Amino acid sequence: MSVSTHWFVASDPDIYEKFMARWSARLADPFLTFAEIKSGQRVLDVGCGTGTISLALAERGCAVIGMDASEPYLEGARRRRSHAAITYELGDAQELRYPSGSFDACVSTLAIDVVPEPRKFAAEMRRVTRSGGIVACGTFDFWGGFSAAEHINEIGATLDEDMRVIRDFRRSRPLFWPNGMARLWRDLGLTAVTEVPIVISFDFESFDDYWTSLCTGPNSLAQRMKVMPAERRDEIHRLVMSSYLAGMEDGARSFASIVRSVRGIVP
């Protein structure tokens, strides 16, 4: 492969806010309701980013540790979403430093797909959750469920080989197809496993809002855009803009996105 399909540059919390955190706020309530997280529980939020889910947990009455591998993101979380019930900590999701069974619940959203070893990520979530506790995770269905990004990726893939590689890699992983995470949860020995699609809207104010959110952000698509030849990038920009406008005036557009969400109980 000529491009890293795992590119995710978690270095600027303000860019992440525009790229994804504003949509995570829409996901927080339906996801945590589905996960059946209760007030008074001690919860680990793995890959907390800038703290959207961590804050939602705290506001539900939980004691929260928000953990992320990016110190800049954690600094953004402390600045934007501090709360007396939240402690933000640096850590590796694939090698959690917490003792086994030390949390009542463990959750993660929009993070498992960017780590090199998703199975290890999930196994660590299970390990640190006590018997009877909930392990819940959500990520995009990359076979048509993240339409805002896939719209760009499809057009780009016709002109750029590396964007085709990114597209094909995203689609090729059964873990992120319907019931893919449910199978993993069962393989890890979790019980009462349930997976559901949660649909949220990505509402962009204009084409510029849309393009800069997804093509100058931390994701692999944006990283490829940065280094491709300028003429090719300009042509992709032109074609994407034509499709976004669809013959109408520039303005707001809404894209539906599917977050595959799974929960299970530690026996």
C-alpha positions as CSV (number, residue, x, y, z in Angstrom):
1,M,0.0,0.0,0.0
2,S,1.3,3.5,-0.8
3,V,-0.8,5.2,1.9
4,S,-1.3,4.5,5.6
5,T,-4.9,3.5,6.1
6,H,-4.6,4.2,9.8
7,W,-3.6,7.8,9.4
8,F,-5.3,9.8,12.2
9,V,-3.4,12.9,13.4
10,A,-4.8,13.7,16.8
11,S,-2.9,16.9,17.3
12,D,-5.4,19.8,17.2
13,P,-8.4,19.8,19.5
14,D,-10.1,22.7,17.7
15,I,-9.9,21.0,14.4
16,Y,-11.4,17.9,15.9
17,E,-14.3,19.9,17.3
18,K,-15.2,20.9,13.8
19,F,-14.4,17.5,12.3
20,M,-16.3,15.3,14.7
21,A,-17.0,16.5,18.3
22,R,-20.0,18.6,17.3
23,W,-21.6,15.5,15.9
24,S,-20.6,13.4,19.0
25,A,-22.8,15.7,21.0
26,R,-25.8,14.3,19.0
27,L,-24.7,10.8,19.5
28,A,-24.1,11.0,23.3
29,D,-27.7,10.7,24.6
30,P,-29.0,7.9,22.3
31,F,-25.7,5.9,22.7
32,L,-25.6,6.2,26.5
33,T,-29.3,5.3,26.7
34,F,-28.7,2.3,24.5
35,A,-25.7,1.3,26.6
36,E,-27.9,1.5,29.8
37,I,-25.3,3.4,31.8
38,K,-26.7,4.3,35.2
39,S,-26.2,7.2,37.6
40,G,-23.6,6.5,40.3
41,Q,-21.5,4.1,38.1
42,R,-17.7,4.4,37.7
43,V,-17.2,4.6,33.9
44,L,-14.2,4.6,31.7
45,D,-14.5,6.4,28.4
46,V,-11.9,5.0,26.0
47,G,-10.7,7.3,23.3
48,C,-12.5,10.2,24.8
49,G,-11.2,12.8,22.4
50,T,-12.2,16.2,23.5
51,G,-14.6,14.9,26.2
52,T,-18.1,15.0,24.6
53,I,-19.2,11.5,25.9
54,S,-17.3,12.0,29.2
55,L,-19.2,15.1,29.9
56,A,-22.5,13.5,29.0
57,L,-21.7,10.6,31.4
58,A,-20.8,13.1,34.2
59,E,-24.1,14.9,33.6
60,R,-25.9,11.6,34.1
61,G,-24.3,11.3,37.5
62,C,-21.4,9.0,36.7
63,A,-17.8,9.2,38.0
64,V,-15.8,9.3,34.8
65,I,-12.3,8.7,33.6
66,G,-11.8,10.0,30.1
67,M,-8.8,8.4,28.5
68,D,-7.1,9.2,25.2
69,A,-3.8,8.7,23.6
70,S,-3.6,12.4,22.5
71,E,-2.5,14.9,25.1
72,P,-3.6,17.8,22.9
73,Y,-7.1,16.3,22.8
74,L,-7.1,15.9,26.5
75,E,-6.0,19.5,27.0
76,G,-9.0,20.4,24.8
77,A,-11.3,18.3,26.9
78,R,-10.0,19.9,30.1
79,R,-10.5,23.4,28.6
80,R,-13.9,22.8,27.0
81,R,-15.5,20.0,29.1
82,S,-14.1,20.1,32.6
83,H,-16.4,18.7,35.4
84,A,-15.9,17.7,39.0
85,A,-16.8,14.1,38.2
86,I,-14.3,13.7,35.3
87,T,-10.6,12.9,35.4
88,Y,-8.9,13.1,32.0
89,E,-5.9,10.8,31.6
90,L,-3.4,9.9,28.9
91,G,-3.2,6.2,28.0
92,D,-3.1,3.5,25.3
93,A,-6.4,1.9,24.6
94,Q,-4.8,-1.3,23.5
95,E,-2.9,-1.6,26.8
96,L,-5.1,-0.1,29.5
97,R,-3.2,0.5,32.7
98,Y,-6.2,0.0,35.0
99,P,-6.7,-3.1,37.1
100,S,-9.0,-5.8,35.9
101,G,-12.6,-5.3,37.0
102,S,-12.0,-1.7,38.2
103,F,-15.0,-0.1,36.4
104,D,-18.8,-0.6,36.5
105,A,-18.9,0.1,32.8
106,C,-16.6,0.9,29.9
107,V,-17.6,2.8,26.8
108,S,-16.1,4.0,23.6
109,T,-17.4,5.9,20.5
110,L,-15.8,6.6,17.1
111,A,-12.4,5.3,18.2
112,I,-12.1,1.6,17.7
113,D,-11.8,1.9,13.9
114,V,-8.6,4.0,14.0
115,V,-6.5,1.7,16.2
116,P,-4.2,-0.9,14.7
117,E,-5.7,-3.8,16.7
118,P,-9.4,-3.4,17.3
119,R,-9.8,-6.8,18.9
120,K,-7.2,-6.0,21.5
121,F,-8.9,-2.7,22.1
122,A,-12.2,-4.4,22.8
123,A,-10.6,-7.1,24.9
124,E,-9.0,-4.5,27.2
125,M,-12.4,-2.8,27.6
126,R,-13.8,-6.1,28.7
127,R,-10.9,-6.8,31.1
128,V,-11.2,-3.6,33.1
129,T,-15.0,-3.9,33.5
130,R,-16.3,-5.8,36.6
131,S,-18.5,-8.9,36.4
132,G,-22.0,-7.8,35.6
133,G,-20.8,-4.5,34.1
134,I,-21.5,-3.1,30.6
135,V,-19.1,-2.8,27.8
136,A,-20.4,-0.6,25.0
137,C,-18.9,0.7,21.8
138,G,-20.1,2.6,18.7
139,T,-18.4,3.3,15.3
140,F,-19.5,4.2,11.8
141,D,-20.8,1.6,9.4
142,F,-18.3,2.2,6.7
143,W,-20.3,0.4,4.1
144,G,-22.5,3.4,3.3
145,G,-23.2,4.5,6.8
146,F,-20.8,7.5,6.9
147,S,-22.3,9.2,3.8
148,A,-20.7,12.6,4.4
149,A,-17.1,11.3,4.1
150,E,-17.9,8.5,1.7
151,H,-19.3,11.0,-0.8
152,I,-15.9,12.6,-1.0
153,N,-14.0,9.3,-0.9
154,E,-15.9,7.8,-3.8
155,I,-15.2,10.8,-6.0
156,G,-11.6,10.9,-5.0
157,A,-11.1,7.2,-5.5
158,T,-11.9,7.6,-9.2
159,L,-8.9,10.0,-9.6
160,D,-6.4,9.0,-6.9
161,E,-5.1,5.5,-6.2
162,D,-4.4,6.2,-2.6
163,M,-7.9,7.4,-1.9
164,R,-9.1,4.2,-3.5
165,V,-6.9,2.2,-1.1
166,I,-8.4,4.1,1.8
167,R,-12.0,3.5,0.5
168,D,-11.4,-0.2,0.0
169,F,-9.7,-0.6,3.4
170,R,-12.6,1.0,5.2
171,R,-15.2,-1.2,3.4
172,S,-13.2,-4.4,3.7
173,R,-13.3,-4.9,7.5
174,P,-16.3,-7.1,8.5
175,L,-15.9,-5.8,12.1
176,F,-17.6,-2.6,10.9
177,W,-20.4,-4.2,9.0
178,P,-23.8,-4.9,10.5
179,N,-23.4,-7.3,13.5
180,G,-19.6,-7.3,13.1
181,M,-18.9,-5.9,16.6
182,A,-21.7,-8.1,18.0
183,R,-19.7,-11.1,16.8
184,L,-16.5,-9.8,18.4
185,W,-18.3,-9.1,21.7
186,R,-19.6,-12.7,21.7
187,D,-16.1,-14.1,20.8
188,L,-14.8,-12.2,23.8
189,G,-17.2,-14.0,26.1
190,L,-19.6,-11.1,26.8
191,T,-23.3,-12.0,27.3
192,A,-26.6,-10.5,26.4
193,V,-25.0,-8.9,23.4
194,T,-27.1,-6.4,21.4
195,E,-26.1,-4.3,18.4
196,V,-28.3,-1.5,16.9
197,P,-27.8,1.2,14.3
198,I,-28.0,4.7,15.7
199,V,-28.7,7.4,13.0
200,I,-27.5,10.9,13.5
201,S,-27.5,13.9,11.1
202,F,-24.4,15.8,10.0
203,D,-25.8,19.2,9.1
204,F,-23.3,21.4,7.3
205,E,-23.9,25.2,6.8
206,S,-22.3,25.4,3.4
207,F,-20.0,23.6,1.0
208,D,-17.0,25.3,2.7
209,D,-18.1,24.0,6.1
210,Y,-18.5,20.5,4.6
211,W,-15.2,20.4,2.7
212,T,-13.0,21.9,5.5
213,S,-14.6,19.6,8.1
214,L,-13.7,16.4,6.3
215,C,-10.8,17.4,4.1
216,T,-8.6,19.4,6.5
217,G,-9.3,17.3,9.6
218,P,-7.3,14.6,11.4
219,N,-8.7,11.6,9.3
220,S,-6.8,9.6,6.7
221,L,-8.8,11.1,3.8
222,A,-7.7,14.6,4.8
223,Q,-4.1,13.5,5.3
224,R,-4.1,12.2,1.8
225,M,-5.5,15.4,0.5
226,K,-2.7,17.3,2.0
227,V,0.0,15.5,0.1
228,M,-1.6,14.7,-3.3
229,P,-0.7,16.8,-6.3
230,A,-2.5,20.2,-6.2
231,E,-4.1,19.8,-9.6
232,R,-5.7,16.5,-8.6
233,R,-6.9,17.9,-5.3
234,D,-8.4,20.9,-7.1
235,E,-10.2,18.5,-9.5
236,I,-11.6,16.5,-6.6
237,H,-12.7,19.7,-4.9
238,R,-14.5,20.8,-8.1
239,L,-16.3,17.5,-8.6
240,V,-17.3,17.2,-4.9
241,M,-18.6,20.8,-4.9
242,S,-20.7,20.1,-8.0
243,S,-22.2,17.1,-6.4
244,Y,-22.8,18.9,-3.1
245,L,-24.6,21.8,-4.8
246,A,-26.5,19.5,-7.2
247,G,-27.5,22.5,-9.4
248,M,-28.8,24.5,-6.4
249,E,-27.5,27.5,-4.5
250,D,-24.8,26.9,-1.9
251,G,-26.2,26.4,1.6
252,A,-27.0,23.9,4.2
253,R,-27.0,20.2,3.5
254,S,-27.7,17.2,5.8
255,F,-26.1,13.8,5.6
256,A,-27.4,10.8,7.6
257,S,-24.8,8.7,9.4
258,I,-25.2,5.3,10.9
259,V,-23.2,4.5,14.1
260,R,-23.2,0.7,14.7
261,S,-23.5,0.4,18.5
262,V,-23.0,-2.7,20.6
263,R,-23.3,-3.5,24.2
264,G,-22.6,-6.7,26.3
265,I,-22.3,-7.8,29.9
266,V,-19.2,-9.2,31.5
267,P,-20.1,-12.6,33.0
